[in-house]
Structures are given as structure tokens and as C-alpha cells.
Amino acid sequence: MLWTSVATGKRPTKHGIHGFSEPLPDGSSVRPITTLGRKAKAVWNILNQNGARPVGNGLWPSHPPEPRRTSPSAA
């Protein structure tokens, strides 16, 4: 919860992460939290959206890696 709040700048009620685990989509079990359960953009999503190329971060709420902008081609 805390790491996701740091990464998004939002409280748990807004980013959707309330602990270290979340239910599987079919409800059969639980799994560690992933980026799939987050409902708000993280700082690296915002940077990427605005043209910056964020470097790897390794925070708990950053798994699995999300798509990011590739490096611009050399001119």
C-alpha cells in the first residue's frame, strides 16, 4: 500500500492497492499485488506519457513491467 502511494501520489482508496496480495480474477486464490490491480498512473507512467524515458525502478508495485516508450531513433 505504501509503495503504491509513493509511486502514484494517491491514497489507497484512489490507487486500489490495499495490501500485499489481491484475489485472482477468477476468485479461486490470491496472488502478490501487481501493476494490474493499480487504478492510478505511477510516476513512471506519467513520465513516459510525457516523452521522458524512465529507467527501471524495481519497486514492489512495478511488477509486471509495463509497456514504455522506446528510445527515439538516431537522427
C-alpha positions in Angstrom: 0.0 0.0 0.0 2.7 2.5 1.0 4.9 1.9 -2.1 2.0 2.3 -4.4 1.0 5.5 -2.6 4.6 6.8 -3.1 4.6 5.7 -6.8 1.2 7.3 -7.6 0.9 10.2 -5.1 -2.6 8.9 -4.2 -4.2 7.3 -1.2 -5.2 3.6 -1.3 -8.8 4.4 -1.9 -7.8 6.1 -5.2 -5.0 3.7 -6.4 -6.8 0.5 -5.4 -4.0 -1.4 -3.6 -4.9 -2.3 0.0 -2.2 -4.8 1.0 0.4 -7.2 -0.2 -2.0 -9.5 -2.0 -5.0 -9.4 -4.2 -7.6 -12.0 -5.4 -7.1 -13.8 -8.7 -9.5 -12.7 -11.3 -11.5 -15.9 -11.0 -11.6 -15.6 -7.2 -10.0 -19.0 -6.6 -7.0 -17.8 -4.7 -4.8 -14.8 -4.0 -1.5 -13.5 -5.5 1.0 -10.8 -4.7 -0.1 -7.4 -5.9 0.8 -6.5 -9.4 0.5 -3.4 -11.7 -2.7 -5.0 -12.9 -4.5 -4.1 -9.7 -3.4 -0.5 -9.6 -6.1 2.0 -10.7 -3.9 5.1 -10.9 -0.8 6.0 -13.0 2.6 5.7 -11.4 5.2 8.4 -11.8 7.0 6.3 -14.4 3.7 6.1 -16.4 3.3 9.8 -16.3 7.0 10.5 -17.3 6.7 8.0 -20.2 3.4 9.5 -21.3 5.1 13.0 -21.5 8.1 11.8 -23.5 10.6 11.0 -20.8 12.3 7.6 -20.7 12.1 6.4 -17.1 14.8 4.0 -16.1 14.0 0.7 -14.2 12.7 1.2 -10.7 12.3 -2.2 -9.0 9.6 -1.1 -6.6 7.0 -3.7 -5.4 4.1 -2.1 -7.4 6.1 -2.1 -10.6 5.7 -5.8 -11.5 5.0 -7.0 -14.1 6.8 -4.3 -16.2 4.5 -2.1 -18.1 5.0 -1.0 -21.7 7.1 2.1 -22.1 8.3 4.4 -24.9 11.3 3.1 -26.7 14.3 5.2 -27.4 14.0 7.7 -30.2 15.7 6.8 -33.4 19.0 8.5 -34.1 18.6 11.4 -36.4 
